[in-house]
Amino acid sequence: MSKAKIYHLVFSTLLAFLLFVGCERSKIARELRSFMSTTVTIPDGLVKVERGNSLDNTHFGCGPFLVIYHGPEECSTCILANNYTDCSYLKRIESTGKCEVLVIIAPHEDDTEAVLDFMRSMNNDFPLYLDQFGNFELLNRSLPVDIRFQHLYML
């Protein structure tokens, strides 16, 4: 293969890569702009779990909120065990007074009781919320499907 053909092949490959990266970046920017104009609704009937106790019918203030949502497509007990055994980072966010942090776990319907038991057993001193009926996702259908945006919901 001649040098010209090699240069042409390398240049074509780099150009295709740059176009792909640019399109992906543009897609993410478009999705983020759309997301930022969306209103997020926090459903009634979330189960608040704190210090081993659960409380139905929780009510929330007027915000602003940082909502961290984990849906049924994720392993709820894995998420809880790996991310929420120590919630000091969430307490630090709340201590700024700029927002309240809501961690909402929406397990698969077959796992709801097991996840609730696991949340109680964690005996966490930071409130976690169980969405036992999947209402958060039902009320917020226009939220991005991209999992990278599911932890950025701010009201």
Secondary structure, DSSP 8 states (H G I E B T S, - for coil): --HHHHHHHHHHHHHHHHHHHHHHHHHHHHHHHHHHT------TT-EEEETTEEESS----S--EEEEEE-TTS-HHHHHHHHSS--HHHHHHHHTTS-EEEEEE---GGGHHHHHHHHHHHT-SS-EEE-TT-HHHHHTTTS-S-GGGTT-EE-
